[in-house]
Amino acid sequence: MLAALIAGLGASGGAAASYFDTGPATIRGLPAAAGEAVLVGFGDVAAKPGDKVEFVGVALAEPSTSVTPGLRILLRRDTGNAGVGAGYPAELPPEIPLGALRLPAGLTLQADDGTAQLILALAAPPDTLTYKGVDVTFRVNGGGEQTQRFPAAGKVCVGAARPEVCHPDG
């Protein structure tokens, strides 16, 4: 059990947390050309009444290659509850304008904001990337940093040109 808690800390640091309902485990596959921008939705979250949640960072759990992901936050109320599965910024559906994908800096999530979707934003590395979860670091009400693992595994199949398919479990 202690090893699981330590593993849950991720690269961002902070105490292991269970603030958010992470939902069931998911796995996504996405083909991409090396260097291509990709987006992968991995969790819906909501702040508890009276809380203010500030997102600090994100890291991939057990990535197969070095990559630095970014975090974007989509307030579902801004899109008629539409969300991002796995795809590319230029191919978002019309109900999700690129500007709706907010950077966490300066954004404080509160209960009045409703549900927000957490989204990985990254450039596809030179080689296929697999990961076993996503570690999100945040603060609640200005407190210390906490890190919570979301059970969202993924695979970005990389080629010189975008491959036709990417099976996440193969």
Secondary structure as GFF3:
##gff-version 3
##sequence-region A 1 170
A	DSSP	alpha_helix	2	7	.	.	.	ID=ss1
A	DSSP	beta_strand	15	16	.	.	.	ID=ss2
A	DSSP	beta_strand	26	33	.	.	.	ID=ss3
A	DSSP	beta_strand	37	45	.	.	.	ID=ss4
A	DSSP	beta_strand	52	61	.	.	.	ID=ss5
A	DSSP	beta_strand	70	75	.	.	.	ID=ss6
A	DSSP	three_ten_helix	76	79	.	.	.	ID=ss7
A	DSSP	beta_strand	86	87	.	.	.	ID=ss8
A	DSSP	three_ten_helix	89	91	.	.	.	ID=ss9
A	DSSP	three_ten_helix	98	100	.	.	.	ID=ss10
A	DSSP	beta_strand	108	110	.	.	.	ID=ss11
A	DSSP	three_ten_helix	111	113	.	.	.	ID=ss12
A	DSSP	beta_strand	116	123	.	.	.	ID=ss13
A	DSSP	beta_strand	129	131	.	.	.	ID=ss14
A	DSSP	beta_strand	133	140	.	.	.	ID=ss15
A	DSSP	beta_strand	146	150	.	.	.	ID=ss16
A	DSSP	beta_strand	152	159	.	.	.	ID=ss17
###
